[in-house]
Structures are given as C-alpha cells and as structure tokens.
Amino acid sequence: MLPNYLSAYRVPALALLVLLIALVQGTSTTLSLAYHFARPLESLVNVVWLGTYVLATAGLFASFGINWITWLFRYRLLLMILLVGVIASTLWSLDNILTLERSVHLVGSTMIAFYIGFSVPLSRIVSISALVFSILMAASVAMALGLPEYGTESYEGSIVWRGVMTAKNTLGFWSCISCMLCVAMMWRTSKVFLKTMLWCLGLGLSLLCLYKSESATSLLALGISGVIVSGLVIAHRFRLGLISTLALALLAVGVVVIMFQQINTAELIGRSGDLTGRGDVWQQTWKIILDRPLTGYGYGTLWYPTESSQYIQQSLLDFTWLVYHAHNGFLQVASEIGLPLACIALLMVLQQMIEVVYCQYQRQQSGTLFVIAFSAALLLSNYSEARFLVNREMYWIFFIAMPISMLQQVSVVMRDGQLNPLPVPLNDKQRVKTQERVAERSRNREMKSRLKSARQINPELPDSSEPGQVIDGQATHKRSKP
C-alpha cells in the first residue's frame, strides 16, 4: 500500500475569499462593530452571510460538479441525517418561521464549511486563520484599552474584556484558538527568526485577551487540549507504536480525570461549583427535554431568542432573566431537535475524531495536530457553553471544514497495484495529474525492482542505473520530479 497524501493543488481565489469572510463574520466581529458603531448596518451582516452561502454553493458546483454530494452521502451520512432532521423540525416547531430561517442559515453555514474543506488545504486554513486571529486579538486589545465603553463589559462586579466580539466568552474561546494557531505557526517557522517573533507577539496578545476575558471554560479547554496534543507530540517524536500511543493517551486521560476529582477546577478558574448558576439551567433544560424527548421544540426556537420569540422560553423555563443558550451543547441540541438526533450528533463527532486520530497516526500532515486541539477545545467548551450545531458561527464551520480538508490531502491509495476510487471529489484536471504522478511512481518502483533482480544475477552491475542503460529489455530514464 503506497499512500500519496499532501498532494498539491491550486486554491481558487473564491475559496480564500469565502474563508476570510467566514473568519471575520463567524467570530461575531462584524456584528459587534455594526452594533456599536453603525446600528443601521446590522441587517447588512445577514445579507453578507446570504451572499457567502451563494458563493460557496456556486463554487462547489463549479469546481466539483455533483461529486461533492456523492462524497458527503458516502462519508458524512450522519451529518446529512442531522441536517435533514434540523430542517424537518420546522414541521413541529413552536415557531415555524423562526426555525425555517435558522435552518437555512445552518445549511448555508455548512455549505461554507464544505467549500472551504474541499478547496483549501489544511495548512493554508491554519496559516490564514492564524494571521486573521492575530489581527483580531490586536484589535481587541486596542478596543478594550482605547474604547473601554465598547471593548469591555461588567461581569459579576468586575470589568472584563470582550474586545471586538459580542461577549467575553466569545473572545475567550477565540483567544484560546488563537493561542493554538500561533504555537502551530511558531513550530512551522521555527527557522525564520522574524516570523517566529511575530507569532510570539500574536501568542502574547492572545494570552492577554484570554486572561482579561476571564472565560473559565476556554482557559480550562486550553489546558486540557495542551495535555492531549503534548501526548501526541511525544508519541510522534519517539515514534511510539499504536499500543504505546494508546497507553500514553490513557495516561493523559487519567491525569485529567484525577485533576477534576482532586482539584476544585471551578474555584481554580474563579467560578462557583455549578459554574455560575449553570446547574439550574441544566436542570430545567433536562426537564423540558423529557417532555418532548423525540422531537424537541424546533431548531432555534428556544435559545438565542428574539423579541418576538421570548415568550416561548418564558413559558417553558422558570427564570426571571433571559437565558441565551442552554450552557451545554448536548442539552441544547436535544432540547431543539430531540434525543435521537442528539445521539446521532454524538456519533458524527465520534466519527470525525476517529478520522483525525487515524490521520495523525497513519497519514500525518501539517495542521492535523491543530485539528485535534481545536476539536478537543470545542468539545470541552460544550460542557458549559453551547457551541455545537450553531448557525453563522465559526465553531461549526471549522469543525466541519477542517476534517474534510484533512481528508482531501489523502488523495489516492494504491492497493495491490490497483487505483482505488478517489475518496474526495477532485476535479478532472487534479485527478489526471494525481493519477499520472501515481503511475510514474509505480513505474519507478518496478524499474528499481528489476534492477535489484538483475544485480542478483550479475553482481558486477552498478548500484544505480544510468540513463539509457538496458535492464530486462527496457531502457532506464531519469526520474522526473513528482
């Protein structure tokens, strides 16, 4: 079996544009700036989202025809079922119009993720995201210090940062991810002093924003993700086998479990035992889930309420204040679309994590460790925040796009001399180039094998054949660069 991963391909300019728009819009930066400085432009944010959905969909069909749809049903069937379930929840929703609107946004956000994943190599996603997030962290520091009335907010009697984003926890999570991106880029550019120093600056700004946001969940997620990635780095550096790697992983899990049991992590990160009253939210959310366990109340109706839909939450939950989300990813999904689809969502997450870990172990490439770190941080943050299956958010776009981009690099596998079907929808030009490259490598291996056999018969033959030398009735030739 001879894999050919890390195959190079040209990135469409449209895909890079979609990625840049998603990074700025999906971190709530444009919404926050419009809210603070240009209220009439708030509606323009949704228009930009709709336009980006159209661009992504058009780009998918232009680059891949319908191959990408076939690939999704073959390798992302659970995700497709989940999306169909979200749309179907319009039929039994307590607010059909709101569910339909937010379902369209979720499907559109997923189309953006598909286009980015199929079109942009993982290494480019990481480098572009690192640059954009570093700029956003610098802008957040400037906003918090220069315009504190916009860049800060009051939380439990203290002033915390939210920067150019809508809330402190949003800034905290993306500060955590920005730290990971900057470390990844420092690792990649370690031999270039100036670039390394710039990424160090980005890391410093990200850590400052994380500290000032006082986002407890993000701080804990960064620490645990660091433990997980460190274990994988050790496994790769010392070339540990599968059994040794699993043993190291179990050891890391044991350390995390002991930390949770022996250390009051809530006090460590400055929160009460129920994470600032979230326990009451979880209890009431679970109660209403049991009232509608199969269907839920309709995607987008209960959480992130609008002025016209607040009555739904007020009629179901016994709170004197507005609760924007369930503060737990699984509970929020189950309350909106039911327990069966929530379990399908968990299986989809498990599938993607198996793919990522497999690629780290068997098909390692630049950016795989970041995918693992991001996925771990996102899943951990869903313990006390709701960041799964959320439309118009970079959480969801990243989570869907990066594993697809990672698999896009695993382009062709030769098994027993036969070319297997491509696991990803390369376009015709890319497919031809890839097949030619694989065929050339196959010829080179065959020529080496013949030369080895000829040397066994005649030991006086040189160790390497010269161009034009005849081996087994065929002339050798110079090997062209792949």
VEXDREN-2710 file (C-alpha; in Angstrom, 1 decimal):
% VEXDREN-2710
k/r/px/py/pz
1/MET/0.0/0.0/0.0
2/LEU/1.5/3.3/-1.1
3/PRO/-0.3/6.4/0.0
4/ASN/0.0/9.7/-1.7
5/TYR/-1.0/12.4/0.7
6/LEU/-0.1/16.1/0.8
7/SER/-0.8/16.4/-2.9
8/ALA/-0.6/20.0/-4.0
9/TYR/-3.4/21.7/-5.8
10/ARG/-4.3/25.3/-6.7
11/VAL/-6.7/27.1/-4.3
12/PRO/-9.4/29.1/-6.0
13/ALA/-9.4/32.8/-5.1
14/LEU/-13.1/32.5/-4.4
15/ALA/-12.5/29.8/-1.7
16/LEU/-9.9/32.1/0.0
17/LEU/-12.4/35.0/-0.1
18/VAL/-15.1/32.8/1.5
19/LEU/-12.7/31.7/4.2
20/LEU/-11.8/35.3/5.0
21/ILE/-15.4/36.4/5.2
22/ALA/-16.3/33.4/7.4
23/LEU/-13.4/34.2/9.8
24/VAL/-14.5/37.8/10.3
25/GLN/-18.2/37.1/10.3
26/GLY/-18.2/33.8/12.2
27/THR/-16.3/35.3/15.2
28/SER/-19.2/37.9/15.6
29/THR/-16.7/40.8/14.8
30/THR/-18.8/42.4/12.1
31/LEU/-22.0/42.1/14.2
32/SER/-20.3/43.6/17.2
33/LEU/-18.8/46.5/15.2
34/ALA/-22.1/47.2/13.5
35/TYR/-24.0/47.1/16.8
36/HIS/-21.6/49.6/18.5
37/PHE/-20.8/52.0/15.6
38/ALA/-23.5/51.6/12.9
39/ARG/-26.8/50.2/14.1
40/PRO/-28.5/50.6/10.7
41/LEU/-25.8/48.2/9.2
42/GLU/-26.8/45.3/11.4
43/SER/-29.1/43.9/8.8
44/LEU/-26.3/44.1/6.3
45/VAL/-24.5/41.3/8.3
46/ASN/-27.2/38.9/7.4
47/VAL/-27.1/40.0/3.7
48/VAL/-23.3/39.2/3.7
49/TRP/-24.0/35.8/5.1
50/LEU/-26.6/35.0/2.5
51/GLY/-24.2/36.2/-0.3
52/THR/-21.5/34.0/1.1
53/TYR/-23.8/31.0/1.1
54/VAL/-24.5/31.6/-2.6
55/LEU/-20.7/32.0/-3.4
56/ALA/-19.9/28.8/-1.5
57/THR/-22.6/26.8/-3.2
58/ALA/-21.7/28.1/-6.7
59/GLY/-18.0/27.4/-6.0
60/LEU/-18.8/23.8/-5.0
61/PHE/-20.7/23.1/-8.2
62/ALA/-18.2/25.0/-10.4
63/SER/-15.2/23.1/-9.0
64/PHE/-16.6/19.6/-8.3
65/GLY/-19.9/19.2/-10.2
66/ILE/-22.0/16.8/-8.1
67/ASN/-19.1/14.7/-6.9
68/TRP/-19.1/16.5/-3.6
69/ILE/-22.7/15.5/-2.9
70/THR/-21.8/11.8/-3.6
71/TRP/-18.8/12.1/-1.2
72/LEU/-21.0/13.6/1.5
73/PHE/-23.5/10.8/1.4
74/ARG/-20.7/8.2/1.5
75/TYR/-18.5/9.7/4.2
76/ARG/-20.8/12.2/6.0
77/LEU/-24.1/10.4/6.1
78/LEU/-24.6/11.1/9.8
79/LEU/-24.1/14.8/9.2
80/MET/-26.6/14.7/6.3
81/ILE/-29.2/13.0/8.5
82/LEU/-28.6/15.7/11.2
83/LEU/-29.2/18.5/8.7
84/VAL/-32.4/16.8/7.4
85/GLY/-33.6/16.5/11.0
86/VAL/-33.0/20.2/11.6
87/ILE/-35.0/21.2/8.6
88/ALA/-37.7/18.6/9.4
89/SER/-38.1/20.2/12.9
90/THR/-39.8/23.1/11.1
91/LEU/-42.9/20.9/11.0
92/TRP/-43.3/20.6/14.7
93/SER/-41.6/23.8/15.9
94/LEU/-43.3/26.2/18.3
95/ASP/-42.2/28.9/15.8
96/ASN/-42.2/27.5/12.3
97/ILE/-40.9/30.7/10.6
98/LEU/-38.0/31.2/13.0
99/THR/-37.0/27.5/12.7
100/LEU/-37.1/27.7/9.0
101/GLU/-35.0/30.9/8.9
102/ARG/-32.3/29.5/11.2
103/SER/-32.3/26.1/9.5
104/VAL/-31.5/27.9/6.2
105/HIS/-28.6/29.7/8.0
106/LEU/-27.3/26.4/9.4
107/VAL/-27.4/24.7/6.0
108/GLY/-25.7/27.8/4.5
109/SER/-23.0/27.8/7.1
110/THR/-22.4/24.1/6.4
111/MET/-22.1/24.8/2.7
112/ILE/-19.4/27.4/3.5
113/ALA/-17.6/24.7/5.6
114/PHE/-17.9/22.2/2.7
115/TYR/-16.5/24.6/0.2
116/ILE/-13.6/25.6/2.4
117/GLY/-12.9/21.9/3.3
118/PHE/-12.9/20.7/-0.3
119/SER/-11.0/23.7/-1.8
120/VAL/-8.4/24.9/0.8
121/PRO/-5.5/22.7/2.0
122/LEU/-5.4/22.3/5.8
123/SER/-2.0/24.1/6.1
124/ARG/-3.5/27.1/4.3
125/ILE/-6.5/27.2/6.6
126/VAL/-4.2/27.2/9.6
127/SER/-1.9/29.9/8.3
128/ILE/-4.7/32.2/7.1
129/SER/-6.6/31.7/10.3
130/ALA/-3.6/32.4/12.5
131/LEU/-3.0/35.7/10.7
132/VAL/-6.6/36.8/10.9
133/PHE/-7.0/35.8/14.6
134/SER/-3.7/37.6/15.5
135/ILE/-5.1/40.8/13.9
136/LEU/-8.4/40.3/15.8
137/MET/-6.6/39.9/19.0
138/ALA/-4.6/43.1/18.4
139/ALA/-7.9/44.9/17.5
140/SER/-9.5/43.5/20.7
141/VAL/-6.6/44.8/22.9
142/ALA/-6.9/48.2/21.2
143/MET/-10.7/48.3/21.6
144/ALA/-10.5/47.3/25.3
145/LEU/-7.9/49.9/26.1
146/GLY/-8.8/52.7/23.7
147/LEU/-12.6/52.4/23.8
148/PRO/-13.5/50.6/27.0
149/GLU/-17.2/51.5/26.7
150/TYR/-17.3/49.2/23.7
151/GLY/-14.5/46.7/24.4
152/THR/-15.3/45.8/28.0
153/GLU/-18.3/44.7/29.9
154/SER/-19.3/44.3/33.6
155/TYR/-19.4/40.7/34.8
156/GLU/-20.1/39.7/38.5
157/GLY/-18.9/43.1/39.7
158/SER/-15.7/43.3/37.7
159/ILE/-14.8/44.7/34.3
160/VAL/-13.8/42.1/31.7
161/TRP/-12.8/42.3/28.1
162/ARG/-14.9/41.4/25.1
163/GLY/-12.8/43.2/22.5
164/VAL/-14.2/43.4/19.0
165/MET/-16.5/40.5/19.7
166/THR/-20.0/40.3/21.1
167/ALA/-19.3/38.8/24.5
168/LYS/-16.4/37.9/26.8
169/ASN/-16.8/34.2/26.4
170/THR/-16.6/34.6/22.6
171/LEU/-13.4/36.5/23.0
172/GLY/-12.2/33.9/25.4
173/PHE/-12.8/30.9/23.2
174/TRP/-11.2/32.5/20.1
175/SER/-8.3/33.7/22.2
176/CYS/-7.8/30.1/23.2
177/ILE/-7.9/29.0/19.5
178/SER/-5.6/31.9/18.5
179/CYS/-3.0/30.6/21.0
180/MET/-3.1/27.2/19.4
181/LEU/-2.7/28.7/15.9
182/CYS/0.2/30.9/16.9
183/VAL/2.0/28.0/18.5
184/ALA/1.4/25.9/15.4
185/MET/2.9/28.7/13.2
186/MET/5.9/29.1/15.5
187/TRP/6.6/25.4/15.2
188/ARG/6.3/25.6/11.4
189/THR/8.5/28.8/11.0
190/SER/11.0/28.0/13.8
191/LYS/14.0/28.5/11.5
192/VAL/12.9/32.0/10.5
193/PHE/13.6/34.4/13.4
194/LEU/11.5/37.3/12.3
195/LYS/8.4/35.3/11.6
196/THR/8.8/33.4/14.9
197/MET/9.0/36.7/16.8
198/LEU/5.8/37.9/15.1
199/TRP/3.9/34.7/16.0
200/CYS/5.3/35.1/19.6
201/LEU/3.7/38.6/19.6
202/GLY/0.4/37.1/18.4
203/LEU/0.6/34.5/21.1
204/GLY/1.2/37.1/23.8
205/LEU/-1.8/39.2/22.6
206/SER/-3.9/36.0/22.6
207/LEU/-2.9/35.1/26.1
208/LEU/-3.7/38.6/27.3
209/CYS/-7.1/38.6/25.8
210/LEU/-7.8/35.1/27.3
211/TYR/-6.8/36.3/30.7
212/LYS/-8.7/39.6/30.5
213/SER/-11.9/37.9/29.2
214/GLU/-12.0/35.7/32.3
215/SER/-13.5/32.9/30.3
216/ALA/-13.3/30.0/32.6
217/THR/-14.3/27.3/30.1
218/SER/-11.8/28.5/27.5
219/LEU/-9.0/28.6/30.0
220/LEU/-9.7/25.0/31.1
221/ALA/-10.1/23.9/27.4
222/LEU/-6.7/25.3/26.5
223/GLY/-5.0/23.5/29.4
224/ILE/-6.6/20.1/28.6
225/SER/-6.1/20.5/24.8
226/GLY/-2.4/21.2/25.6
227/VAL/-2.1/17.9/27.6
228/ILE/-3.7/16.0/24.7
229/VAL/-1.5/17.5/22.0
230/SER/1.6/17.1/24.1
231/GLY/1.0/13.4/24.4
232/LEU/0.6/13.1/20.6
233/VAL/3.8/15.1/20.0
234/ILE/5.7/12.8/22.4
235/ALA/4.3/9.8/20.6
236/HIS/5.3/11.1/17.2
237/ARG/8.8/12.3/18.4
238/PHE/9.7/9.0/19.8
239/ARG/7.9/7.0/17.1
240/LEU/5.8/5.1/19.5
241/GLY/3.6/2.3/18.1
242/LEU/-0.1/2.1/18.3
243/ILE/-0.2/0.3/21.7
244/SER/2.3/2.7/23.3
245/THR/0.4/5.7/21.9
246/LEU/-2.9/4.3/23.3
247/ALA/-1.2/3.7/26.7
248/LEU/0.1/7.3/26.7
249/ALA/-3.3/8.6/25.8
250/LEU/-4.9/6.6/28.7
251/LEU/-2.2/8.1/31.0
252/ALA/-3.1/11.6/29.8
253/VAL/-6.8/10.9/30.3
254/GLY/-6.0/9.6/33.8
255/VAL/-4.2/12.8/34.7
256/VAL/-7.2/14.9/33.5
257/VAL/-9.6/12.8/35.5
258/ILE/-7.5/13.0/38.6
259/MET/-7.3/16.7/38.1
260/PHE/-11.1/17.0/38.0
261/GLN/-11.5/14.8/41.1
262/GLN/-8.8/16.1/43.3
263/ILE/-8.8/19.8/42.3
264/ASN/-11.8/22.1/42.5
265/THR/-11.5/23.3/39.0
266/ALA/-14.4/25.7/39.4
267/GLU/-12.5/27.5/42.2
268/LEU/-9.3/27.3/40.2
269/ILE/-10.7/29.3/37.4
270/GLY/-12.8/31.6/39.6
271/ARG/-16.3/30.1/39.4
272/SER/-18.8/28.7/41.8
273/GLY/-19.3/24.9/42.0
274/ASP/-22.2/25.0/39.4
275/LEU/-20.2/27.2/37.1
276/THR/-22.1/30.5/37.9
277/GLY/-25.6/29.1/38.1
278/ARG/-25.5/26.9/35.1
279/GLY/-26.6/23.9/37.1
280/ASP/-30.1/25.4/37.4
281/VAL/-30.2/26.0/33.7
282/TRP/-29.2/22.4/33.0
283/GLN/-31.8/21.0/35.4
284/GLN/-34.7/22.9/33.8
285/THR/-33.4/22.2/30.3
286/TRP/-33.3/18.4/31.0
287/LYS/-36.9/18.6/32.5
288/ILE/-38.3/20.1/29.3
289/ILE/-36.3/17.6/27.1
290/LEU/-38.2/14.8/28.9
291/ASP/-41.5/16.5/28.0
292/ARG/-40.5/16.2/24.3
293/PRO/-37.8/13.6/24.1
294/LEU/-38.2/12.5/20.5
295/THR/-38.7/15.8/18.6
296/GLY/-37.6/18.7/20.8
297/TYR/-39.2/22.1/20.4
298/GLY/-37.8/23.0/16.9
299/TYR/-34.4/24.2/15.9
300/GLY/-33.6/27.7/17.0
301/THR/-36.9/28.4/18.8
302/LEU/-36.0/28.1/22.4
303/TRP/-32.4/29.5/22.5
304/TYR/-31.0/32.8/21.2
305/PRO/-34.5/34.3/21.5
306/THR/-35.6/37.3/19.5
307/GLU/-38.0/39.9/20.9
308/SER/-40.9/38.1/19.2
309/SER/-39.9/34.6/20.4
310/GLN/-39.0/35.4/24.1
311/TYR/-42.4/34.2/25.1
312/ILE/-41.5/30.6/24.2
313/GLN/-38.6/30.4/26.7
314/GLN/-40.6/32.3/29.3
315/SER/-43.5/29.8/29.1
316/LEU/-41.2/26.7/29.3
317/LEU/-38.4/27.8/31.8
318/ASP/-38.9/29.2/35.2
319/PHE/-36.4/32.1/35.0
320/THR/-36.7/35.8/35.8
321/TRP/-34.0/36.6/33.3
322/LEU/-33.3/35.8/29.6
323/VAL/-31.2/32.7/29.0
324/TYR/-29.5/32.9/25.7
325/HIS/-28.4/29.3/25.5
326/ALA/-28.5/26.0/27.5
327/HIS/-24.8/26.3/28.6
328/ASN/-24.3/22.7/27.4
329/GLY/-24.0/21.6/23.8
330/PHE/-25.8/18.2/24.1
331/LEU/-28.7/19.6/26.2
332/GLN/-29.2/22.4/23.7
333/VAL/-29.3/20.1/20.7
334/ALA/-31.6/17.6/22.5
335/SER/-34.0/20.3/23.5
336/GLU/-34.2/21.7/20.0
337/ILE/-34.3/18.5/17.8
338/GLY/-34.8/15.6/20.2
339/LEU/-32.7/13.0/21.9
340/PRO/-32.4/10.6/18.9
341/LEU/-30.8/13.3/16.6
342/ALA/-28.7/14.4/19.6
343/CYS/-27.3/10.9/19.8
344/ILE/-26.7/10.9/16.0
345/ALA/-24.7/14.2/16.5
346/LEU/-22.6/12.4/19.1
347/LEU/-21.9/9.6/16.7
348/MET/-20.9/12.1/14.0
349/VAL/-18.5/13.7/16.4
350/LEU/-17.0/10.3/17.2
351/GLN/-16.6/9.5/13.5
352/GLN/-14.7/12.7/12.9
353/MET/-12.4/12.2/15.9
354/ILE/-11.6/8.7/14.7
355/GLU/-10.7/10.1/11.3
356/VAL/-8.5/12.8/12.8
357/VAL/-6.6/10.5/15.2
358/TYR/-6.1/7.9/12.3
359/CYS/-4.6/10.6/10.1
360/GLN/-2.3/11.7/12.9
361/TYR/-1.1/8.2/13.3
362/GLN/-1.1/6.9/9.7
363/ARG/-1.3/10.0/7.4
364/GLN/0.3/12.8/9.4
365/GLN/0.3/16.2/7.7
366/SER/0.8/19.8/8.6
367/GLY/-2.2/21.0/10.6
368/THR/-3.5/17.7/11.9
369/LEU/-2.4/18.5/15.5
370/PHE/-4.3/21.8/15.3
371/VAL/-7.5/19.9/14.2
372/ILE/-7.2/17.7/17.3
373/ALA/-6.5/20.6/19.6
374/PHE/-9.4/22.6/18.2
375/SER/-11.8/19.7/18.3
376/ALA/-10.8/19.0/21.9
377/ALA/-11.2/22.6/23.0
378/LEU/-14.6/22.9/21.2
379/LEU/-16.0/19.6/22.7
380/LEU/-14.7/20.6/26.2
381/SER/-16.2/24.1/25.9
382/ASN/-19.6/22.5/25.2
383/TYR/-19.6/21.3/28.7
384/SER/-20.6/24.8/30.0
385/GLU/-21.3/26.6/26.7
386/ALA/-23.4/25.7/23.7
387/ARG/-21.2/25.8/20.6
388/PHE/-22.4/22.8/18.6
389/LEU/-24.9/23.0/15.7
390/VAL/-24.9/26.8/15.9
391/ASN/-25.5/28.7/12.7
392/ARG/-23.4/31.6/11.5
393/GLU/-20.6/30.7/13.8
394/MET/-17.0/29.8/13.1
395/TYR/-17.3/27.0/15.7
396/TRP/-19.4/24.9/13.4
397/ILE/-17.7/25.9/10.2
398/PHE/-14.2/25.0/11.5
399/PHE/-15.5/21.7/13.0
400/ILE/-16.9/20.6/9.6
401/ALA/-14.4/22.1/7.2
402/MET/-11.0/21.0/8.7
403/PRO/-11.5/17.2/8.8
404/ILE/-12.7/17.4/5.2
405/SER/-9.7/19.4/4.2
406/MET/-7.5/16.9/6.0
407/LEU/-9.1/14.0/4.1
408/GLN/-8.7/16.0/0.9
409/GLN/-4.9/15.6/1.2
410/VAL/-5.3/11.8/1.4
411/SER/-5.9/11.8/-2.3
412/VAL/-5.0/8.4/-3.7
413/VAL/-4.2/5.0/-2.3
414/MET/-2.6/2.2/-4.3
415/ARG/-3.6/-1.3/-3.2
416/ASP/-2.3/-4.4/-4.9
417/GLY/-1.4/-2.3/-7.9
418/GLN/-5.0/-1.1/-8.5
419/LEU/-6.1/2.5/-8.3
420/ASN/-8.9/2.8/-5.8
421/PRO/-11.7/5.3/-6.2
422/LEU/-10.7/8.8/-5.1
423/PRO/-12.1/9.4/-1.5
424/VAL/-12.5/13.1/-2.2
425/PRO/-14.0/14.9/-5.2
426/LEU/-11.0/16.2/-7.1
427/ASN/-11.8/17.9/-10.3
428/ASP/-10.9/16.4/-13.6
429/LYS/-7.6/18.3/-14.0
430/GLN/-6.5/17.4/-10.5
431/ARG/-7.5/13.8/-10.9
432/VAL/-5.4/13.4/-14.1
433/LYS/-2.3/15.0/-12.6
434/THR/-2.6/12.8/-9.5
435/GLN/-3.1/9.6/-11.5
436/GLU/-0.1/10.5/-13.7
437/ARG/2.0/11.0/-10.6
438/VAL/1.0/7.7/-9.1
439/ALA/1.6/5.9/-12.4
440/GLU/5.1/7.4/-12.7
441/ARG/6.0/6.3/-9.1
442/SER/4.7/2.8/-9.9
443/ARG/7.0/2.6/-13.0
444/ASN/9.9/3.8/-10.9
445/ARG/9.3/1.2/-8.3
446/GLU/9.1/-1.5/-10.9
447/MET/12.3/-0.3/-12.5
448/LYS/14.1/-0.5/-9.1
449/SER/12.8/-4.0/-8.6
450/ARG/14.1/-5.1/-12.0
451/LEU/17.5/-3.5/-11.3
452/LYS/17.7/-5.3/-8.0
453/SER/16.9/-8.6/-9.6
454/ALA/19.4/-8.0/-12.3
455/ARG/22.1/-7.3/-9.7
456/GLN/21.4/-10.5/-8.0
457/ILE/22.1/-12.3/-11.3
458/ASN/25.1/-10.2/-12.3
459/PRO/26.8/-8.6/-9.2
460/GLU/29.1/-6.5/-11.4
461/LEU/26.2/-4.2/-12.4
462/PRO/26.5/-0.7/-10.8
463/ASP/24.3/0.1/-7.8
464/SER/22.2/2.6/-9.8
465/SER/21.4/2.6/-13.5
466/GLU/22.5/5.3/-15.8
467/PRO/20.0/6.9/-18.3
468/GLY/19.9/4.7/-21.4
469/GLN/21.1/1.5/-19.6
470/VAL/19.1/-1.5/-20.6
471/ILE/17.7/-3.6/-17.8
472/ASP/15.5/-6.6/-18.6
473/GLY/14.9/-5.4/-22.1
474/GLN/13.9/-1.8/-21.1
475/ALA/15.9/1.4/-21.1
476/THR/16.1/3.3/-17.9
477/HIS/15.4/7.1/-17.8
478/LYS/15.9/9.9/-15.4
479/ARG/13.3/10.2/-12.7
480/SER/11.3/13.3/-13.1
481/LYS/10.2/15.3/-10.1
482/PRO/6.7/14.4/-9.0
END
